[in-house]
Amino acid sequence: MSGRPGRSTDGGPPRSSRRGVRSRLEVRSAAGQVLLLQIVVAVLLITAAVVALAFQTRRDSEGDARNRCLAVAEGFADAPGTAAALRSPDPPTALRGPTIAAQRGSGVDFIAVMAPNGTRYTDTDPALIGQRAEGVGRAAAGESFTEIFTGAPNDAARAVVPVTDADGTVVGLVAAGVTVDNVGDAVDRHLPILLVSGAAALALATGSAVLVSRRLRRQTHGLGPTEMTRMYEHHDAVLHAVREGVLIVGDDSRLMLANDEARRLLELPPGAEGRQITDLGLDDSIAGLLVSGRTVTDEVHLAGDRLLAVNTRPTAPYGGLPGTAATLRDTTELRALSGAAEVARERLKLLYEAGVRIGTTLDVLRTAEELAEVAVPGFADFATVELLDPVLRGEEPNGAHTEMRRAAVSGGGADRPFQQVGDLIRFVVPTTPMAAALAGGHAVREADLAGAHGWRSQDPEGADRALAFGIRSLVSVPLQARGVVLGMANFWRAAPTARFGEEDLAFAEELAARAAVAIDNARRFTREHAMAVTLQRSLLPRSLPEQDALDVAYRYLPAQAGVGGDWFDVIPLPGARVALVVGDVVGHGLHAAATMGRLRTAVHNFSALDLSPDELLGHLDELVSRIDDEEGDDGDGISGATCLYAIYDPVSGVCTMATAGHFAPALARPDGTVEILDVPVFPPLGLHGMPFETAEVRLPEGSRLVLYTDGLIEHRERDIDTGLRLLRRTLADAADPSPEETCQAVFGAMLPAHRRDDIALLVARTHLLDRTRVADWDVPSDPAAVAPVRAACGAQLETWGLEEIGFTTELMLSELITNAIRYGSEPIHVRLMYERGLICEVSDGSSTAPHLRRATTTDEGGRGLFLVSQFAGRWGTRYTATGKVMWVEQPLADGSRPAPELDLDDLSWLPGDPL
């Protein structure tokens, strides 16, 4: 008959249930085998653990018992009175009570006190009193010990401790112990717990094994060992057969797996799995990538002589432990192409640097040095640059190219095997690479200099020295601009650097072409600079005029990048006076130099009119404005021109000065004090400002007046205030130096390293005219006063030893005084000064000046100034605040000047003449 569905007819469990149990216990699958193995291993481990724990528990109990006995015995032995009781007449009686009390309080099974020979004085068991204990010899010798005692009266864990008196003598022994039976009781108490724990552990292990097996069954899909072995073999065959390296790196940076291709590509050592990636000797870049955890695609790395494309991915998202899976592909065949691309990139970078670094200055030699510096070491180990001599001078190159001057050498140290900068290099052998490059107009390569017979024959000694140094390859390339050869560049390579190849020629020519343009620009600038300097120096004073009022020294330096418009001048004036001028035209170049020349000429012309400083600057201001108007919008203009004009009078010691936008002069007095003079400041020339004003300063004899331009005190690294402080300190440091020494000191302390502007410096030391060489008289406005003044002047000339020119001097004074009385106004004054020549001055209060003209035969007058002009070396008129001064100068170069032959008829016309 039919039963219930799902149950057997014999009343046992359902068939489906039995199939489930059998499936769980099926050992043909990997999961079943693992389950059975785990249960067996768990039983063995738990059994071993229970036994070990039982043994360990007993061992620990014995150890505890021995330690407790030792503590009790030592405590009793060290207790106060124990030693005294042992030395008493009746030790058993004295020790019986304390022994029983100590045994009860300590929890040990017995305590015995013995004589040194082991005889018991007292014992927890009275039957043992008087008997001799065994195995206590070590304690009698003074050593405490514990042991598991076996013997009569019973087995026990005991401790025996000696009792010593004050001098260390053993007077007795104390033994305390716990019987072995009591120790075993402690173990027996723990045994049920151990068994229960073992059973619980077995249950947990069996349960966990079931869970692991179920998990493993799901992961292995119920595959048996054979199927899994076959699958692993297939996977292993695929892993090691592919032509890509495969690596798996754990999150602890250890290598977990590497296939054969990865081992070959990375040259991994045996036993690499499980080791740190950084310990495998890999290239730093690859090792760093594998441990970084980064995700990359086809990132190229160099491993030995191979170029590898590396891909990395994390393993965690795809199952398995966290880590990194990497594949390596050998791309060594792309290395040549990559190398060529890298070389091209480096060459482009070098050409870019050449464009930035070559031609930073407009100096020919510095540009050649920049070419040599750029080429080393990026392109060559050494570089030499030779230029034609005309190029170095800024001239247009011409003539043969067989001789050049070495302009730059770069690379190596002082022992490099090349001729020095400045040496003359000759290319006399036409088969040398240099001569071939110059002849062909393109770069020439000599891959092996040891076989370059032309190069070796040109300079055998130098060639041998270069070869011994290791030089072995050369590229020579001419430096050409606008089709003209300027020089040549030679690039050298030494071992172990690779020799030059054909691909290097194009780069060498490109580098040389860029440098040649910069050198040609520097050459043309040098030519223009030299022309401007020549023009400027031709416009500046070539020598200072002779005069006695001032000792003058000067310095002038043009700007390094181009000449400017700075100028200075020393101009002798009538009356032994001297004018000092310093000026500056803003800007550089030929225009500034030419403008400076025009202004200097104008100052000379205006000074010939004997104008005061403020009037002269006013006329110069109008001139500059007119020049600017004439140039119009297309001209450069002169705006920014400055000028300082000072007049020093050695008779009075007064210096009168005015400035148009220029720095005031510095004054170093004889007492060592230095100051910047307070001169009214006015705008530069050409700005149509207010009328200029003058400042008057009385200078002690021996003072140094220092005039300068802004290039001396101001530049990029120093402001004006700092420059002025440094100038004052420099002038104050020297003890009464000469003007020449002052110039040297100022330039030594203040000259900037790189001059961006011209520098003009003028130092003048003052002198006063000896008062014994000056004579003056006031003249009444009466014609009769002429004769007495003439007589007084003649007497003064005799005093000075100038009798030979007395007649002509008196004649000229008569004319000038008569004119002042007749046509001028009071006060009338006469002054004679004996300096380098004789100076006669007649001043009056009128501003009307006489004019020289040629009188006709019928004229009654007009011949006086004509006669004065014939007798005097120089004569003229200057205006003062109170009138005018008529002056004449007679040179005394040879002691006197012979008077010209005159007709007495001419003399008869002189008014006031006594004849």
Salt bridges, closest charged atoms under 4 A:
GLU26 OE2 - ARG28 NE 2.72
GLU62 OE2 - ARG58 NE 3.60
ASP123 OD2 - ARG120 NE 3.15
GLU143 OE2 - ARG138 NH1 3.83
GLU147 OE2 - ARG158 NE 2.73
ASP236 OD1 - HIS240 NE2 3.05
ASP252 OD2 - ARG254 NE 3.54
ASP260 OD1 - HIS240 ND1 3.23
GLU261 OE1 - ARG243 NH1 2.99
GLU261 OE2 - ARG264 NH2 2.53
GLU267 OE2 - ARG306 NH1 3.74
GLU273 OE2 - ARG263 NH2 2.11
ASP298 OD1 - ARG329 NH2 3.02
GLU299 OE2 - ARG294 NH2 3.40
GLU299 OE2 - HIS301 NE2 2.66
GLU342 OE2 - ARG345 NH2 2.65
GLU346 OE2 - ARG345 NH2 2.81
GLU353 OE1 - ARG357 NH1 3.78
GLU369 OE1 - ARG366 NH1 3.02
GLU370 OE2 - ARG366 NE 3.72
GLU373 OE2 - ARG366 NH1 3.21
GLU386 OE2 - ARG406 NH2 2.68
ASP389 OD1 - ARG405 NE 3.26
GLU395 OE1 - ARG393 NH2 3.25
GLU396 OE2 - ARG482 NH2 3.40
GLU396 OE1 - ARG523 NH2 3.31
GLU403 OE2 - ARG426 NE 3.06
ASP448 OD1 - ARG499 NH1 3.70
ASP464 OD1 - ARG456 NH2 3.00
GLU502 OE2 - ARG445 NH2 2.71
ASP504 OD1 - ARG347 NH2 2.80
ASP504 OD2 - ARG493 NH1 3.87
GLU510 OE2 - ARG514 NE 3.10
ASP520 OD2 - ARG482 NE 2.88
ASP520 OD1 - ARG523 NE 3.03
ASP520 OD2 - ARG524 NE 3.64
GLU546 OE1 - ARG836 NH1 3.37
ASP548 OD1 - ARG836 NH2 3.07
ASP551 OD2 - HIS767 NE2 2.68
ASP569 OD2 - ARG600 NE 2.65
ASP569 OD2 - HIS604 NE2 2.58
ASP610 OD1 - ARG577 NH2 2.63
ASP636 OD2 - HIS591 ND1 3.95
GLU675 OE2 - ARG669 NH2 2.60
GLU717 OE1 - HIS715 ND1 3.02
ASP736 OD1 - ARG765 NH2 3.03
GLU740 OE2 - ARG555 NH2 2.40
ASP757 OD1 - HIS588 NE2 3.72
ASP776 OD2 - HIS829 NE2 3.28
ASP778 OD1 - HIS829 ND1 2.54
GLU810 OE1 - ARG790 NH2 3.82
GLU841 OE1 - ARG831 NH2 2.71
GLU841 OE2 - ARG878 NH2 3.17
ASP844 OD1 - LYS884 NZ 2.95
ASP859 OD2 - ARG853 NH1 3.42
GLU889 OE1 - ARG874 NH1 3.25
